[in-house]
Amino acid sequence: MAVSSEKLVSALGRKRGELNLSVIELSRQTGVSRWTLDKILKGEAKRINPSTLAKLDNWLYVHI
């Protein structure tokens, strides 16, 4: 399992706000479950699957 860092949560929240995306739209764009995203954004998910981390990293990389 990968560890969800404060930097990841902050970057996701910031980019989501800049693009004015709902959690559902972010889920569609990243391919990550909206329930998982909700937990990550609330800081409740400390350990996430490596595949989830890779999807979020790729999405953030594209939107930088």
N, C-alpha and C positions, 0 to 999 in steps of 0.2 A: 504494500500500500504506500502511496505517496502522501506527503504531508501538505496540507493546504496552508499557505503562509499568509501573513497579514498583507504582504505586498500584492499577492495574487488577488485577494479579496478587494483590496483598495483599487487596483488597476481595473478589475472587472466592473466594480461599482462606478468608477469614474468614467470609463468608456461607455458603459450602459447609459449613464446620465447624459454624456455629450451627444450620443446618438438618439436619445430619447426613446429607448427601447423598453418594452415590457419584458417581464421574465419569460413569458410565452414566446415572444419574438426572439429573444436571446437564445432560448432553447432551440428554436427552429434553425437559427443561424449556426449554432455551435454543434448541434447534434447531441446535446446533453439534456437529460430529463429536467423538466421544469422544477420537479420536486428536489432534485439534487442541487440545481442552481440556487433555489430558494435557501436551502440549508447552508450552502457555501457563502452566499451573500450575507446571511445573518450571522455567520461565524460559528455555526453549529457543527459543521463538518470539518473536523480536524484532519482526518485521514480519508483520502479519496483514491479511487483507482487510477493507476498510471495512464490508462487510456483516456480517462476524463481529463486529467491534467494536460495531456498532449492536445486534446481537442480545444481546450480553453487557451492554451499557449499559442496554438496555431491561429485561433480566431483573433487573439490580441495582436499577434505579429502582423496579420493582414491589415488590421485597423490602426496601426501606428503611423 
